[in-house]
Amino acid sequence: MPTYDYHCAKNSKTVTVQHGMKDAISNWGDLCQRAEVDPGDTPKDTPVKRLISGGIALPIPGAIPQLPMAGCCGNPVGCGHHH
């Protein structure tokens, strides 16, 4: 599942959470609940903004790791059709 960074301008904190690509978090309370962190004194309805980042996909426990594709078209030695 991909990870996303959200920033709260009111408290200047950035929190990283995992969620599906179609999910979105819009406020501090939802962000803290999803990340399992204490919201502190910041009001739960305070808006948060998702930061643009490369993100990472964390491995699923028990899943077989996939090797990255290499070479042209995934063939380690190339396919010969591209330069």
Helices and strands as residue ranges (DSSP letters): E 3-8, E 13-18, H 28-35, E 49-50, G 72-74
